[in-house]
Amino acid sequence: MGSESSGPLRLLRETHEERVLSVLRARGPLTRAQLAEQTNLSRATLSSIVQTLLNKQALVEAREVGAVRGRGRPVSVVSLNPAGGLALGIDLGQRRIQVTISNVAHEFVASGAVACADRTPWPRRLQLALDLVDDLTTRHDISLIALAGVGVGIVGPVSTEGSSGVGRSADRIALVRDTLRARFGVPVHVDNNTRLAALAEAVWGAGAGVDSALYLRLSYGVGGGIVLGGRLLAGAGGAAGELGHISVDRDGPACSCGGRGCLERYVSLTTLQEQSENVLDARDDKARDLLAVAGARVGEVLAAACNTVNPEVVVIGGELAETGDHLFKPLQTAFRRHTHSQVHRSVRITRAALGPDAAARGGIALVLTSSPASPNAVLNAPDLEASHP
């Protein structure tokens, strides 16, 4: 009788352990109260599960720096054991290659970047990224022996299977995946780099702590991403969040996507700089006029997207976001005008919080949310003491 009941109970307990580990992989360090909310476990059940995982050394618990509660008692946070493994994030951008390394406890242990020309061949881009990985691991004395996976951001749509159908894009993705898998011997996850920046903002940036976020990047191109429940929304073909290719004028100029009058053709930095070289200089009268028009167009597109998705926060990044109120005031005016009252009352529009390593961080988040959680992982991992600078 006891053995019959112990099987289901053991399975239930293992399921609860996996739930706790998965939340901590995706969200990073949390207080016990936050962890209970995220896992929907009772306080008693969570306390028992956390204690078991602490005993297994799969988790660690420490005081949260600068945080107190009640009568000055310190707040403690629970996280995965930093010795449980590493994740590598790579952003193969158009003009910049970024590499960032983190452990499973969301502690960033190394980061660096190198510039590259817009037309740099993809084999060369990959070699630059690998050289940068070697440089970072050497300078910071990091061993990649317990690397859990690699997350890579590239330009262009990527399907949920990590491919983009046919042609050069599919060949490029295969090259990236095969080269990195051969080099590191771990799973390689590939996604669009703007979508990865969206995921990073949802985990560590301006969208942290909410369940739904919409991200828009206004740079030399215009792209976006949608994060729901801590995970990227890919869509059937991997193009979810492609706000730059929503048409704002069906009789407008042709776009490289095959459409006409796409938002990107009006508000990308490339287009705006053709009209004014000083478009990022808010002291310039023409620049201010261009930013006002661009902001209004962006606001209309965001209104349509938010009426559909109804996110808690909209995060705007890229160089144009750095122009501040000259872009944001007309954007917010148009947004309020074209959204349902329940939508604009509940959404917060804000600038991105992360820097140029956002997509590489998103690659790390992709690894941590894609890799299976195991309470015995740290017990099976090599000694990683040398992995922390």
Secondary structure, DSSP 8 states (H G I E B T S, - for coil): -HHHHHHHHHHHHHHHHHHHHHHHHHH-SB-HHHHHHHHT--HHHHHHHHHHHHHTTSEEEEEEEEEEETTTEEEEEEEE-GGG-EEEEEEE-SSEEEEEEEETTS-EEEEEEEE--TT--HHHHHHHHHHHHHHHHHHTT---TTEEEEEEEESS---TTS--SSHHHHHHHHHHHHHHHHHH-S-EEEEEHHHHHHHHHHHHSTTTT-SEEEEEEESSSEEEEEEETTEE---TTS-TT-GGGSBS-TTS-B-TTS-BSBTHHHHSHHHHHHH-TTTT-TTSHHHHHHHHHHHHHHHHHHHHHHHHH--SEEEEESGGGGGTHHHHHHHHHHHHHHS-HHHHHH-EEEE----TTHHHHHHHHHHHHHS---TTHHHHS---GGG--
